[in-house]
């Protein structure tokens, strides 16, 4: 996959093991990790005179902490070490043996608010909720007011899911070893991790890129190579014809937002399909977007026999029930690139298998589902015990569709296992109609022939970039008209990079 890889814990352990097998001793990886963390601390003027408390756990994360303590002490810093757990083994034992100072019991190391605390307790190795004495100590660290630097991931945060395992340390800075993990991007882990930087500890690229990691950070590097650009002799018919279904006379705005999003992202033509009852309402608001009247699903099926209509979006304010299920069936049977949102999903609440059956296994063109958490739970269930990443991935595999599970940490998952986690989300997108525009952006990119997974990733990123750049006062109507500026920045930067 292109873009920044986000290995889960098992994949990271495999990277470490393969690197050690290829000839790099484990203690060397640990020393590089400790050196990277120590260098960050030594480079910060604000911490120049701060006494440092290093909290070391019973595994390799604790070993990294002993290396940090030794290097800071050698640089003349005042360092205390406190440890938790039993006897250390392997590289961690070697690192601890190199620490020349005393080791305090963890329960005796009450943080001074002026201290800089290095969290080397558990890292990615946590396997269960923190409880008892260690949970109390973790809580004291978070409440101490001290600056905290976490090694790899804050203790108590699950590296794969971002969930807090009982209680967790809040870090202002996290030094991720070799790569960021999904838990650095998924909430609430993102909030607990603070500013995250990645330390190169010497994992060979043939190891990291040959291990089949299928999760990436959603950023232009992951999809810019396939982003559609009109050629010098392109015409509108080369750029696809998107179709958006409108709701009834009093529920037309959502579809128009989606249609305008599709047009602004570059679809050559966009047609709004409306009932005769809603025709005058829609016609009064549209100029560049065309209109076709379809009062029954069969009429839409006839329309879609023309394969120039190559991408369809339906769901926003369409209504919930059997009628909408019939519209969905008509579109899916036409085998066009399709985006299903909102009411098109809720109409299948508790019956995800029926939707999966309609999508079918033999489709030529892709389907994208764009639920928020509430719609996802109604359609697929709550998925208790699964991370957001795993829930989206499972839903994609079960339905054969790309799933865009929206939120501040939107996850995009494909049926083949690929997944991306978005991190440029903006709180200003929490406004009515924002999601309808996103539907249009995805549809417009697919109309231009972009891969459904990459189109979804690109649309999510551009949607968030526009919302974040606009900031306070954003309303959904603003979003389509912000796209030209975002596209100009994106494609100009891409051209410079490729040159």
DRENDO-1510 file (C-alpha; in Angstrom, 1 decimal, always signed):
<recs>
REC; n; res; u; v; w
REC; 1; UNK; +0.0; +0.0; +0.0 .
REC; 2; UNK; +1.0; +3.6; -0.6 .
REC; 3; UNK; +1.3; +6.0; +2.3 .
REC; 4; UNK; +2.3; +5.8; +5.9 .
REC; 5; UNK; +1.9; +2.3; +7.3 .
REC; 6; UNK; +0.2; +1.8; +10.6 .
REC; 7; UNK; +1.2; -1.6; +11.9 .
REC; 8; UNK; -0.8; -3.2; +14.7 .
REC; 9; UNK; +1.0; -4.8; +17.6 .
REC; 10; UNK; +1.4; -8.2; +16.1 .
REC; 11; UNK; +2.8; -6.7; +12.9 .
REC; 12; UNK; +5.2; -4.6; +14.9 .
REC; 13; UNK; +6.4; -7.6; +16.8 .
REC; 14; UNK; +7.0; -9.3; +13.5 .
REC; 15; UNK; +9.0; -6.3; +12.3 .
REC; 16; UNK; +11.2; -6.5; +15.4 .
REC; 17; UNK; +11.6; -10.3; +15.1 .
REC; 18; UNK; +12.6; -10.2; +11.4 .
REC; 19; UNK; +15.0; -7.4; +12.0 .
REC; 20; UNK; +16.7; -9.4; +14.8 .
REC; 21; UNK; +16.8; -12.5; +12.7 .
REC; 22; UNK; +18.5; -10.6; +9.9 .
REC; 23; UNK; +21.3; -9.8; +12.2 .
REC; 24; UNK; +20.5; -6.7; +14.4 .
REC; 25; UNK; +20.6; -7.6; +18.1 .
REC; 26; UNK; +17.5; -6.7; +20.1 .
REC; 27; UNK; +19.6; -4.6; +22.5 .
REC; 28; UNK; +20.7; -2.5; +19.5 .
REC; 29; UNK; +17.1; -1.7; +18.6 .
REC; 30; UNK; +16.4; -0.9; +22.3 .
REC; 31; UNK; +19.4; +1.5; +22.4 .
REC; 32; UNK; +18.3; +3.2; +19.3 .
REC; 33; UNK; +14.9; +3.7; +20.7 .
REC; 34; UNK; +16.2; +5.1; +23.9 .
REC; 35; UNK; +18.6; +7.3; +22.1 .
REC; 36; UNK; +15.7; +8.8; +20.0 .
REC; 37; UNK; +13.7; +9.6; +23.1 .
REC; 38; UNK; +16.7; +11.0; +25.0 .
REC; 39; UNK; +17.5; +13.2; +22.0 .
REC; 40; UNK; +14.0; +14.7; +22.0 .
REC; 41; UNK; +14.2; +15.5; +25.7 .
REC; 42; UNK; +17.7; +17.0; +25.4 .
REC; 43; UNK; +16.7; +19.1; +22.5 .
REC; 44; UNK; +13.9; +20.9; +24.3 .
REC; 45; UNK; +15.0; +24.0; +26.1 .
REC; 46; UNK; +11.9; +24.0; +28.3 .
REC; 47; UNK; +13.1; +20.8; +29.9 .
REC; 48; UNK; +16.8; +21.8; +30.4 .
REC; 49; UNK; +16.6; +22.1; +34.1 .
REC; 50; UNK; +13.7; +19.8; +34.9 .
REC; 51; UNK; +14.4; +16.7; +37.0 .
REC; 52; UNK; +13.3; +13.6; +35.2 .
REC; 53; UNK; +11.4; +10.6; +36.5 .
REC; 54; UNK; +11.6; +7.5; +34.3 .
REC; 55; UNK; +8.8; +5.0; +34.9 .
REC; 56; UNK; +9.9; +1.5; +33.8 .
REC; 57; UNK; +7.7; -1.5; +33.3 .
REC; 58; UNK; +8.4; -5.2; +33.1 .
REC; 59; UNK; +8.9; -5.6; +29.3 .
REC; 60; UNK; +10.8; -4.1; +26.4 .
REC; 61; UNK; +9.2; -0.7; +26.9 .
REC; 62; UNK; +10.7; -0.6; +30.4 .
REC; 63; UNK; +14.1; -1.5; +28.8 .
REC; 64; UNK; +13.8; +1.5; +26.5 .
REC; 65; UNK; +13.2; +3.6; +29.6 .
REC; 66; UNK; +16.4; +2.4; +31.3 .
REC; 67; UNK; +18.3; +3.4; +28.2 .
REC; 68; UNK; +16.7; +6.9; +28.3 .
REC; 69; UNK; +17.6; +7.2; +32.0 .
REC; 70; UNK; +21.2; +6.3; +31.4 .
REC; 71; UNK; +21.7; +8.7; +28.5 .
REC; 72; UNK; +20.0; +11.6; +30.3 .
REC; 73; UNK; +22.2; +11.0; +33.3 .
REC; 74; UNK; +25.3; +10.9; +31.2 .
REC; 75; UNK; +24.2; +14.2; +29.7 .
REC; 76; UNK; +24.2; +15.7; +33.2 .
REC; 77; UNK; +20.4; +15.7; +33.9 .
REC; 78; UNK; +19.0; +14.8; +37.3 .
REC; 79; UNK; +17.3; +11.4; +36.8 .
REC; 80; UNK; +15.3; +9.1; +39.0 .
REC; 81; UNK; +14.1; +5.6; +37.9 .
REC; 82; UNK; +11.1; +3.8; +39.3 .
REC; 83; UNK; +10.1; +0.3; +38.3 .
REC; 84; UNK; +7.1; -1.9; +38.3 .
REC; 85; UNK; +6.9; -5.7; +37.6 .
REC; 86; UNK; +9.0; -8.8; +38.0 .
REC; 87; UNK; +12.4; -9.8; +36.7 .
REC; 88; UNK; +13.4; -8.4; +33.3 .
REC; 89; UNK; +14.6; -10.7; +30.5 .
REC; 90; UNK; +16.6; -10.4; +27.3 .
REC; 91; UNK; +17.4; -7.0; +25.9 .
REC; 92; UNK; +15.4; -5.3; +28.7 .
REC; 93; UNK; +17.6; -7.0; +31.3 .
REC; 94; UNK; +20.8; -5.8; +29.5 .
REC; 95; UNK; +19.5; -2.2; +29.4 .
REC; 96; UNK; +18.6; -2.3; +33.1 .
REC; 97; UNK; +22.0; -3.6; +34.0 .
REC; 98; UNK; +23.6; -0.5; +32.2 .
REC; 99; UNK; +21.7; +1.9; +34.5 .
REC; 100; UNK; +24.1; +2.8; +37.3 .
REC; 101; UNK; +21.7; +4.4; +39.7 .
REC; 102; UNK; +19.1; +3.2; +42.2 .
REC; 103; UNK; +15.7; +1.9; +41.2 .
REC; 104; UNK; +12.8; +3.0; +43.3 .
REC; 105; UNK; +9.6; +1.0; +43.8 .
REC; 106; UNK; +7.0; +2.5; +41.5 .
REC; 107; UNK; +4.6; +3.1; +44.4 .
REC; 108; UNK; +7.1; +5.3; +46.1 .
REC; 109; UNK; +7.8; +7.6; +43.2 .
REC; 110; UNK; +5.2; +10.3; +43.7 .
REC; 111; UNK; +5.7; +12.7; +40.8 .
REC; 112; UNK; +6.7; +16.3; +41.6 .
REC; 113; UNK; +4.6; +18.7; +39.5 .
REC; 114; UNK; +7.8; +20.1; +38.2 .
REC; 115; UNK; +9.1; +16.8; +37.0 .
REC; 116; UNK; +9.4; +15.6; +33.4 .
REC; 117; UNK; +8.1; +12.1; +33.4 .
REC; 118; UNK; +9.1; +9.5; +30.9 .
REC; 119; UNK; +6.4; +6.8; +30.5 .
REC; 120; UNK; +8.1; +3.5; +29.8 .
REC; 121; UNK; +5.6; +1.3; +31.6 .
REC; 122; UNK; +3.8; -0.8; +29.1 .
REC; 123; UNK; +3.9; +0.6; +25.5 .
REC; 124; UNK; +2.2; -1.5; +22.9 .
REC; 125; UNK; +2.5; -4.7; +25.0 .
REC; 126; UNK; -0.5; -4.0; +27.2 .
REC; 127; UNK; -2.9; -7.0; +27.0 .
REC; 128; UNK; -5.6; -6.3; +29.6 .
REC; 129; UNK; -7.1; -3.4; +31.6 .
REC; 130; UNK; -4.9; -1.7; +34.1 .
REC; 131; UNK; -6.3; -2.2; +37.6 .
REC; 132; UNK; -5.3; -2.1; +41.3 .
REC; 133; UNK; -2.1; -0.4; +42.4 .
REC; 134; UNK; -0.7; +0.3; +39.0 .
REC; 135; UNK; -3.9; +1.8; +37.8 .
REC; 136; UNK; -3.8; +4.2; +40.8 .
REC; 137; UNK; -0.2; +5.2; +40.0 .
REC; 138; UNK; -1.1; +5.8; +36.3 .
REC; 139; UNK; -3.9; +8.0; +37.5 .
REC; 140; UNK; -1.5; +9.9; +39.8 .
REC; 141; UNK; +0.8; +10.5; +36.9 .
REC; 142; UNK; -2.0; +12.0; +34.8 .
REC; 143; UNK; -3.2; +14.2; +37.6 .
REC; 144; UNK; +0.3; +15.4; +38.6 .
REC; 145; UNK; +0.5; +18.3; +36.1 .
REC; 146; UNK; +4.0; +17.0; +35.0 .
REC; 147; UNK; +5.1; +17.1; +31.4 .
REC; 148; UNK; +4.9; +13.5; +30.1 .
REC; 149; UNK; +6.9; +11.9; +27.3 .
REC; 150; UNK; +5.6; +8.5; +26.4 .
REC; 151; UNK; +7.7; +5.8; +24.7 .
REC; 152; UNK; +5.8; +4.3; +21.7 .
REC; 153; UNK; +2.3; +4.9; +23.1 .
REC; 154; UNK; +1.0; +6.1; +26.5 .
REC; 155; UNK; +0.6; +3.3; +29.0 .
REC; 156; UNK; -3.0; +2.2; +29.2 .
REC; 157; UNK; -3.8; +3.1; +25.6 .
REC; 158; UNK; -4.4; +0.1; +23.3 .
REC; 159; UNK; -2.1; +0.5; +20.3 .
REC; 160; UNK; -4.5; -1.3; +18.0 .
REC; 161; UNK; -7.8; +0.3; +18.9 .
REC; 162; UNK; -6.9; +3.6; +20.6 .
REC; 163; UNK; -9.2; +2.5; +23.5 .
REC; 164; UNK; -8.2; +3.2; +27.2 .
REC; 165; UNK; -7.6; +0.0; +29.0 .
REC; 166; UNK; -9.1; +1.0; +32.4 .
REC; 167; UNK; -7.0; +4.1; +32.9 .
REC; 168; UNK; -4.2; +5.6; +30.8 .
REC; 169; UNK; -1.5; +8.2; +31.0 .
REC; 170; UNK; -2.0; +11.5; +29.2 .
REC; 171; UNK; +1.2; +12.4; +27.3 .
REC; 172; UNK; +2.1; +15.7; +25.9 .
REC; 173; UNK; +4.6; +14.1; +23.6 .
REC; 174; UNK; +4.8; +10.5; +22.3 .
REC; 175; UNK; +7.8; +9.0; +20.5 .
REC; 176; UNK; +6.5; +6.2; +18.3 .
REC; 177; UNK; +9.1; +3.6; +17.6 .
REC; 178; UNK; +9.6; +2.7; +13.9 .
REC; 179; UNK; +6.0; +3.7; +13.0 .
REC; 180; UNK; +2.8; +5.2; +14.3 .
REC; 181; UNK; +0.2; +2.6; +15.4 .
REC; 182; UNK; -3.6; +2.8; +14.8 .
REC; 183; UNK; -4.1; +3.7; +18.4 .
REC; 184; UNK; -2.2; +7.0; +17.8 .
REC; 185; UNK; -4.9; +8.1; +15.3 .
REC; 186; UNK; -8.1; +6.4; +16.7 .
REC; 187; UNK; -9.9; +8.2; +19.5 .
REC; 188; UNK; -9.4; +8.5; +22.4 .
REC; 189; UNK; -5.8; +7.3; +21.9 .
REC; 190; UNK; -5.1; +10.4; +19.7 .
REC; 191; UNK; -6.0; +12.7; +22.6 .
REC; 192; UNK; -3.9; +10.8; +25.1 .
REC; 193; UNK; -0.9; +10.6; +22.8 .
REC; 194; UNK; -0.4; +14.4; +22.4 .
REC; 195; UNK; +2.2; +15.4; +19.7 .
REC; 196; UNK; +3.5; +12.2; +18.1 .
REC; 197; UNK; +6.8; +11.9; +16.3 .
REC; 198; UNK; +8.3; +8.7; +14.8 .
REC; 199; UNK; +11.8; +7.5; +15.7 .
REC; 200; UNK; +13.8; +5.5; +13.2 .
REC; 201; UNK; +15.2; +2.5; +15.1 .
REC; 202; UNK; +16.6; +0.7; +12.1 .
REC; 203; UNK; +13.8; -1.5; +10.9 .
REC; 204; UNK; +14.9; -2.3; +7.3 .
REC; 205; UNK; +12.4; -1.1; +4.6 .
REC; 206; UNK; +12.3; -4.6; +3.1 .
REC; 207; UNK; +10.9; -5.8; +6.5 .
REC; 208; UNK; +8.4; -3.0; +7.0 .
REC; 209; UNK; +7.1; -2.9; +3.5 .
REC; 210; UNK; +7.2; -6.6; +2.9 .
REC; 211; UNK; +5.1; -7.6; +5.9 .
REC; 212; UNK; +1.7; -7.0; +4.3 .
REC; 213; UNK; +0.5; -4.2; +6.6 .
REC; 214; UNK; -2.9; -3.1; +5.3 .
REC; 215; UNK; -3.6; +0.0; +7.4 .
REC; 216; UNK; -2.4; +3.4; +6.5 .
REC; 217; UNK; -2.8; +7.0; +7.6 .
REC; 218; UNK; -5.2; +8.8; +5.2 .
REC; 219; UNK; -3.1; +11.4; +3.5 .
REC; 220; UNK; -2.5; +12.5; -0.1 .
REC; 221; UNK; +0.5; +10.2; -0.4 .
REC; 222; UNK; -1.9; +7.2; -0.2 .
REC; 223; UNK; -4.1; +8.2; -3.2 .
REC; 224; UNK; -2.7; +11.3; -5.0 .
REC; 225; UNK; -1.1; +9.1; -7.8 .
REC; 226; UNK; -4.6; +8.0; -8.9 .
REC; 227; UNK; -6.4; +11.3; -8.3 .
REC; 228; UNK; -8.3; +12.3; -11.5 .
REC; 229; UNK; -6.9; +15.2; -13.5 .
REC; 230; UNK; -8.4; +16.4; -16.8 .
REC; 231; UNK; -6.2; +16.1; -19.8 .
REC; 232; UNK; -5.6; +18.8; -22.4 .
REC; 233; UNK; -8.2; +17.4; -24.7 .
REC; 234; UNK; -10.7; +16.2; -22.1 .
REC; 235; UNK; -14.3; +17.0; -22.4 .
REC; 236; UNK; -17.2; +16.8; -19.9 .
REC; 237; UNK; -18.2; +13.3; -21.0 .
REC; 238; UNK; -14.7; +12.0; -20.2 .
REC; 239; UNK; -15.2; +13.1; -16.6 .
REC; 240; UNK; -18.2; +11.0; -15.8 .
REC; 241; UNK; -21.9; +11.7; -15.2 .
REC; 242; UNK; -23.1; +11.4; -11.5 .
REC; 243; UNK; -26.7; +10.9; -10.5 .
REC; 244; UNK; -28.1; +11.9; -7.1 .
REC; 245; UNK; -31.6; +11.0; -5.9 .
REC; 246; UNK; -33.7; +13.6; -4.1 .
REC; 247; UNK; -36.1; +13.3; -1.3 .
REC; 248; UNK; -39.7; +14.6; -1.3 .
REC; 249; UNK; -40.7; +18.3; -1.7 .
REC; 250; UNK; -39.8; +19.2; +1.9 .
REC; 251; UNK; -36.6; +17.1; +1.9 .
REC; 252; UNK; -34.6; +18.2; -1.1 .
REC; 253; UNK; -31.7; +20.2; +0.3 .
REC; 254; UNK; -29.6; +17.2; +1.2 .
REC; 255; UNK; -29.5; +15.8; -2.3 .
REC; 256; UNK; -28.7; +19.2; -3.8 .
REC; 257; UNK; -25.7; +19.5; -1.4 .
REC; 258; UNK; -24.5; +16.1; -2.6 .
REC; 259; UNK; -25.0; +17.0; -6.2 .
REC; 260; UNK; -23.1; +20.2; -5.9 .
REC; 261; UNK; -20.3; +18.4; -4.1 .
REC; 262; UNK; -20.1; +15.9; -7.0 .
REC; 263; UNK; -19.9; +18.7; -9.5 .
REC; 264; UNK; -17.3; +20.7; -7.6 .
REC; 265; UNK; -15.0; +17.7; -7.2 .
REC; 266; UNK; -14.8; +17.4; -11.0 .
REC; 267; UNK; -17.6; +15.2; -12.3 .
REC; 268; UNK; -18.3; +16.4; -15.9 .
REC; 269; UNK; -22.1; +16.2; -15.5 .
REC; 270; UNK; -24.4; +15.8; -12.6 .
REC; 271; UNK; -28.1; +15.0; -12.7 .
REC; 272; UNK; -30.5; +15.2; -9.8 .
REC; 273; UNK; -33.3; +12.6; -10.0 .
REC; 274; UNK; -36.5; +14.0; -8.4 .
REC; 275; UNK; -40.1; +13.1; -8.1 .
REC; 276; UNK; -42.6; +15.2; -10.0 .
REC; 277; UNK; -43.9; +16.6; -6.7 .
REC; 278; UNK; -40.4; +17.9; -5.8 .
REC; 279; UNK; -39.5; +19.1; -9.3 .
REC; 280; UNK; -40.4; +22.8; -8.9 .
REC; 281; UNK; -38.5; +23.0; -5.5 .
REC; 282; UNK; -35.3; +21.5; -7.0 .
REC; 283; UNK; -35.6; +23.4; -10.3 .
REC; 284; UNK; -35.8; +26.7; -8.4 .
REC; 285; UNK; -32.4; +26.1; -6.9 .
REC; 286; UNK; -30.3; +24.4; -9.6 .
REC; 287; UNK; -28.5; +25.8; -12.6 .
REC; 288; UNK; -25.4; +23.7; -13.7 .
REC; 289; UNK; -27.0; +20.6; -12.3 .
REC; 290; UNK; -29.5; +18.9; -14.6 .
REC; 291; UNK; -32.8; +17.4; -13.5 .
REC; 292; UNK; -34.7; +14.2; -14.5 .
REC; 293; UNK; -38.1; +13.1; -13.1 .
REC; 294; UNK; -38.5; +9.6; -11.8 .
REC; 295; UNK; -41.4; +8.7; -9.7 .
REC; 296; UNK; -40.9; +5.0; -9.5 .
REC; 297; UNK; -37.8; +2.7; -9.1 .
REC; 298; UNK; -38.6; +1.2; -12.5 .
REC; 299; UNK; -38.2; +4.6; -14.1 .
REC; 300; UNK; -34.8; +5.0; -12.5 .
REC; 301; UNK; -33.8; +1.5; -13.7 .
REC; 302; UNK; -34.7; +2.6; -17.3 .
REC; 303; UNK; -32.7; +5.8; -16.9 .
REC; 304; UNK; -29.6; +3.8; -15.7 .
REC; 305; UNK; -29.7; +1.6; -18.7 .
REC; 306; UNK; -27.8; +4.4; -20.3 .
REC; 307; UNK; -24.3; +3.6; -19.2 .
REC; 308; UNK; -23.2; +7.2; -19.4 .
REC; 309; UNK; -24.7; +7.6; -16.0 .
REC; 310; UNK; -21.8; +5.9; -14.3 .
REC; 311; UNK; -22.1; +6.8; -10.5 .
REC; 312; UNK; -25.1; +7.1; -8.3 .
REC; 313; UNK; -25.7; +8.5; -4.8 .
REC; 314; UNK; -28.8; +8.0; -2.7 .
REC; 315; UNK; -29.9; +8.1; +0.8 .
REC; 316; UNK; -29.7; +11.7; +2.1 .
REC; 317; UNK; -33.2; +12.7; +3.2 .
REC; 318; UNK; -34.7; +10.0; +0.9 .
REC; 319; UNK; -37.0; +8.6; +3.6 .
REC; 320; UNK; -36.8; +5.4; +5.6 .
REC; 321; UNK; -38.7; +2.2; +4.7 .
REC; 322; UNK; -39.6; -0.2; +1.9 .
REC; 323; UNK; -39.8; +2.5; -0.8 .
REC; 324; UNK; -36.2; +3.5; -0.2 .
REC; 325; UNK; -35.2; -0.2; -0.2 .
REC; 326; UNK; -36.8; -0.4; -3.6 .
REC; 327; UNK; -34.8; +2.6; -4.9 .
REC; 328; UNK; -31.6; +1.0; -3.5 .
REC; 329; UNK; -32.4; -2.3; -5.2 .
REC; 330; UNK; -33.0; -0.6; -8.5 .
REC; 331; UNK; -29.7; +1.3; -8.4 .
REC; 332; UNK; -27.7; -1.8; -7.2 .
REC; 333; UNK; -29.2; -4.0; -9.9 .
REC; 334; UNK; -28.1; -1.4; -12.5 .
REC; 335; UNK; -24.5; -2.2; -11.5 .
REC; 336; UNK; -23.3; +1.4; -11.3 .
REC; 337; UNK; -20.7; +2.8; -9.0 .
REC; 338; UNK; -22.9; +3.6; -6.0 .
REC; 339; UNK; -22.7; +5.5; -2.7 .
REC; 340; UNK; -25.3; +4.6; -0.1 .
REC; 341; UNK; -25.8; +7.0; +2.9 .
REC; 342; UNK; -28.2; +7.9; +5.7 .
REC; 343; UNK; -31.8; +6.7; +4.9 .
REC; 344; UNK; -30.5; +4.2; +2.3 .
REC; 345; UNK; -28.7; +2.5; +5.2 .
REC; 346; UNK; -31.2; +2.9; +7.9 .
REC; 347; UNK; -33.9; +1.3; +5.7 .
REC; 348; UNK; -31.9; -1.9; +6.1 .
REC; 349; UNK; -31.5; -1.5; +9.9 .
REC; 350; UNK; -30.9; -4.9; +11.5 .
REC; 351; UNK; -30.9; -6.6; +8.1 .
REC; 352; UNK; -27.3; -6.0; +6.8 .
REC; 353; UNK; -27.4; -9.4; +5.1 .
REC; 354; UNK; -30.3; -8.2; +2.8 .
REC; 355; UNK; -28.1; -5.2; +1.8 .
REC; 356; UNK; -25.1; -7.5; +1.2 .
REC; 357; UNK; -27.2; -9.8; -0.9 .
REC; 358; UNK; -28.3; -6.8; -3.1 .
REC; 359; UNK; -24.7; -5.7; -3.5 .
REC; 360; UNK; -23.8; -9.2; -4.5 .
REC; 361; UNK; -20.4; -10.8; -5.3 .
REC; 362; UNK; -20.4; -10.5; -9.0 .
REC; 363; UNK; -20.5; -6.7; -9.4 .
REC; 364; UNK; -18.4; -4.9; -11.9 .
REC; 365; UNK; -18.7; -1.5; -10.2 .
REC; 366; UNK; -18.1; -0.7; -6.5 .
REC; 367; UNK; -20.4; +0.3; -3.7 .
REC; 368; UNK; -19.5; +2.6; -0.9 .
REC; 369; UNK; -21.4; +2.8; +2.4 .
REC; 370; UNK; -21.0; +6.0; +4.5 .
REC; 371; UNK; -22.5; +5.6; +8.0 .
REC; 372; UNK; -21.9; +7.6; +11.1 .
REC; 373; UNK; -21.7; +5.6; +14.3 .
REC; 374; UNK; -25.5; +5.6; +14.9 .
REC; 375; UNK; -26.3; +4.4; +11.4 .
REC; 376; UNK; -23.5; +1.8; +11.6 .
REC; 377; UNK; -24.9; +0.4; +14.9 .
REC; 378; UNK; -28.4; +0.2; +13.5 .
REC; 379; UNK; -27.2; -1.6; +10.4 .
REC; 380; UNK; -24.5; -3.9; +11.7 .
REC; 381; UNK; -24.9; -3.9; +15.5 .
REC; 382; UNK; -22.6; -2.4; +18.1 .
REC; 383; UNK; -19.7; -4.8; +17.5 .
REC; 384; UNK; -18.9; -5.0; +21.2 .
REC; 385; UNK; -15.2; -5.6; +21.9 .
REC; 386; UNK; -14.1; -4.6; +18.4 .
REC; 387; UNK; -12.1; -1.5; +17.6 .
REC; 388; UNK; -13.5; +1.0; +15.2 .
REC; 389; UNK; -10.9; -0.2; +12.7 .
REC; 390; UNK; -12.0; -3.8; +13.1 .
REC; 391; UNK; -15.7; -3.0; +12.9 .
REC; 392; UNK; -15.3; -1.1; +9.6 .
REC; 393; UNK; -13.1; -3.8; +8.2 .
REC; 394; UNK; -15.5; -6.6; +9.1 .
REC; 395; UNK; -18.5; -4.7; +7.7 .
REC; 396; UNK; -16.6; -4.1; +4.4 .
REC; 397; UNK; -15.8; -7.8; +4.1 .
REC; 398; UNK; -19.3; -8.9; +5.0 .
REC; 399; UNK; -21.0; -6.6; +2.5 .
REC; 400; UNK; -18.5; -6.4; -0.3 .
REC; 401; UNK; -18.6; -2.6; -0.1 .
REC; 402; UNK; -16.1; +0.1; +0.9 .
REC; 403; UNK; -17.2; +1.3; +4.3 .
REC; 404; UNK; -16.6; +4.9; +5.4 .
REC; 405; UNK; -17.3; +4.9; +9.2 .
REC; 406; UNK; -17.5; +8.6; +9.9 .
REC; 407; UNK; -16.4; +10.6; +13.0 .
REC; 408; UNK; -13.5; +12.6; +14.2 .
REC; 409; UNK; -11.3; +9.6; +13.4 .
REC; 410; UNK; -13.1; +8.4; +10.2 .
REC; 411; UNK; -12.1; +4.9; +9.1 .
REC; 412; UNK; -12.2; +3.9; +5.5 .
REC; 413; UNK; -12.2; +0.1; +4.9 .
REC; 414; UNK; -12.2; -2.0; +1.7 .
REC; 415; UNK; -13.5; -5.5; +1.3 .
REC; 416; UNK; -10.0; -6.7; +0.5 .
REC; 417; UNK; -8.7; -5.7; +3.9 .
REC; 418; UNK; -7.2; -2.3; +3.1 .
REC; 419; UNK; -8.0; +0.4; +5.6 .
REC; 420; UNK; -7.1; +4.1; +6.2 .
REC; 421; UNK; -7.6; +6.2; +9.3 .
REC; 422; UNK; -8.2; +9.9; +8.8 .
REC; 423; UNK; -6.6; +12.4; +11.1 .
REC; 424; UNK; -7.3; +15.9; +9.7 .
REC; 425; UNK; -10.9; +15.9; +10.8 .
REC; 426; UNK; -12.3; +19.2; +12.0 .
REC; 427; UNK; -14.9; +19.9; +14.7 .
REC; 428; UNK; -16.4; +22.5; +12.4 .
REC; 429; UNK; -17.7; +19.8; +10.2 .
REC; 430; UNK; -20.2; +18.9; +12.9 .
REC; 431; UNK; -23.0; +20.8; +11.1 .
REC; 432; UNK; -26.1; +19.7; +9.3 .
REC; 433; UNK; -25.6; +18.6; +5.7 .
REC; 434; UNK; -21.8; +18.2; +6.0 .
REC; 435; UNK; -22.1; +14.4; +5.4 .
REC; 436; UNK; -24.3; +15.0; +2.4 .
REC; 437; UNK; -21.5; +17.0; +0.7 .
REC; 438; UNK; -19.1; +14.1; +1.5 .
REC; 439; UNK; -21.4; +11.7; -0.3 .
REC; 440; UNK; -21.3; +13.9; -3.4 .
REC; 441; UNK; -17.5; +14.2; -3.3 .
REC; 442; UNK; -17.1; +10.4; -3.2 .
REC; 443; UNK; -19.6; +10.0; -6.0 .
REC; 444; UNK; -18.0; +12.7; -8.2 .
REC; 445; UNK; -14.6; +11.1; -7.8 .
REC; 446; UNK; -15.9; +7.6; -8.7 .
REC; 447; UNK; -17.7; +9.1; -11.7 .
REC; 448; UNK; -14.3; +10.1; -12.9 .
REC; 449; UNK; -13.1; +6.5; -12.6 .
REC; 450; UNK; -11.2; +6.7; -9.3 .
REC; 451; UNK; -10.9; +3.5; -7.3 .
REC; 452; UNK; -13.7; +3.4; -4.7 .
REC; 453; UNK; -11.4; +3.0; -1.7 .
REC; 454; UNK; -9.0; +5.7; -2.8 .
REC; 455; UNK; -11.9; +8.0; -3.9 .
REC; 456; UNK; -13.4; +7.6; -0.4 .
REC; 457; UNK; -10.0; +8.4; +1.2 .
REC; 458; UNK; -9.5; +11.4; -1.0 .
REC; 459; UNK; -13.0; +12.8; -0.4 .
REC; 460; UNK; -12.8; +12.4; +3.4 .
REC; 461; UNK; -9.4; +14.1; +3.4 .
REC; 462; UNK; -10.5; +17.0; +1.2 .
REC; 463; UNK; -13.8; +17.4; +3.0 .
REC; 464; UNK; -11.9; +17.7; +6.3 .
REC; 465; UNK; -9.2; +20.0; +4.9 .
REC; 466; UNK; -11.8; +22.4; +3.6 .
REC; 467; UNK; -13.7; +22.4; +6.9 .
REC; 468; UNK; -10.6; +22.9; +8.9 .
REC; 469; UNK; -9.3; +25.7; +6.7 .
REC; 470; UNK; -12.6; +27.6; +6.8 .
REC; 471; UNK; -13.1; +27.2; +10.6 .
REC; 472; UNK; -15.7; +29.0; +12.6 .
REC; 473; UNK; -19.0; +29.7; +11.0 .
REC; 474; UNK; -18.8; +26.9; +8.5 .
REC; 475; UNK; -22.1; +25.6; +7.1 .
REC; 476; UNK; -22.6; +22.7; +4.7 .
REC; 477; UNK; -23.4; +25.1; +1.8 .
REC; 478; UNK; -19.8; +26.4; +2.0 .
REC; 479; UNK; -18.1; +23.1; +1.5 .
REC; 480; UNK; -18.7; +22.5; -2.2 .
REC; 481; UNK; -17.4; +26.0; -3.1 .
REC; 482; UNK; -14.3; +25.4; -1.0 .
REC; 483; UNK; -13.3; +22.5; -3.2 .
REC; 484; UNK; -11.6; +24.5; -6.0 .
REC; 485; UNK; -9.2; +26.0; -3.5 .
REC; 486; UNK; -8.4; +22.7; -1.9 .
REC; 487; UNK; -7.9; +21.0; -5.2 .
REC; 488; UNK; -5.6; +23.8; -6.4 .
REC; 489; UNK; -3.5; +23.3; -3.3 .
REC; 490; UNK; -3.5; +19.5; -3.5 .
REC; 491; UNK; -2.7; +19.2; -7.2 .
REC; 492; UNK; -0.1; +22.0; -7.2 .
REC; 493; UNK; +1.7; +20.4; -4.3 .
REC; 494; UNK; +1.4; +17.0; -6.1 .
REC; 495; UNK; +2.8; +18.4; -9.3 .
REC; 496; UNK; +5.8; +19.9; -7.4 .
REC; 497; UNK; +6.4; +16.6; -5.6 .
REC; 498; UNK; +6.2; +14.5; -8.8 .
REC; 499; UNK; +8.6; +16.9; -10.6 .
</recs>
